[in-house]
Amino acid sequence: MSDLLERLRGRGWRLTAQRRVVAEVLDGEHVHLTADDVLARAEARLPEISRATVYNTLGELVLLGEVIEVATDGRAKRYDPNAHRPHQHLVCSGCGLIRDVHPDGDPLADLPDSERFGFTVSAVEMTYRGLCPDCARA
């Protein structure tokens, strides 16, 4: 069983056939699919699944904190099931490929008190950008 499915079962989330397929499609390392990608893969497994069901399920998973919505450079939002392990993203400026990265250090500690403007900072989102090997060769 996938990590996402295990977490959802542990929360007592009702796993209909449609919800299960969406969760299975999102399972894996470095998964950053658009809603349309999720829909296409879900339809391949369960042809009767509707667009509304996929979009609603993605929205519920985001609200539950089980999936992270990732938006980069005005491209379509992507859905990342790696919601429970702190990480940042490495994004290809050419093709939009996204990889999870785990840099050393504490980005919260890197922000000096003088730059916090009285905020109590609770989270940091950093995006590294560059070209993937395929785009760099092209």
ZISULWO-V822579 format. One record per backbone hydrogen bond with DSSP energy under -1.0 kcal/mol. NH is the residue of the N-H (numbers start at 1). CO is the residue of the C=O. If there is no record, write none. Layout:
# ZISULWO-V822579
NH,CO + NH,CO
This chain:
# ZISULWO-V822579
6,2 + 7,3 + 8,4 + 9,5 + 10,6 + 11,7 + 12,9 + 13,8 + 16,14 + 20,16 + 21,17 + 22,18 + 23,19 + 24,20 + 25,21 + 26,22 + 33,79 + 38,34 + 39,35 + 40,36 + 41,37 + 42,38 + 43,39 + 44,40 + 46,42 + 49,46 + 54,50 + 55,51 + 56,52 + 57,53 + 58,54 + 59,55 + 60,56 + 61,57 + 62,58 + 63,59 + 64,60 + 65,62 + 66,61 + 67,61 + 68,80 + 70,78 + 75,72 + 78,70 + 79,33 + 80,68 + 83,81 + 88,101 + 89,126 + 90,99 + 91,128 + 92,97 + 93,130 + 96,92 + 99,90 + 101,88 + 110,106 + 111,108 + 115,112 + 116,113 + 119,116 + 128,89 + 130,91 + 136,132 + 137,133 + 138,134
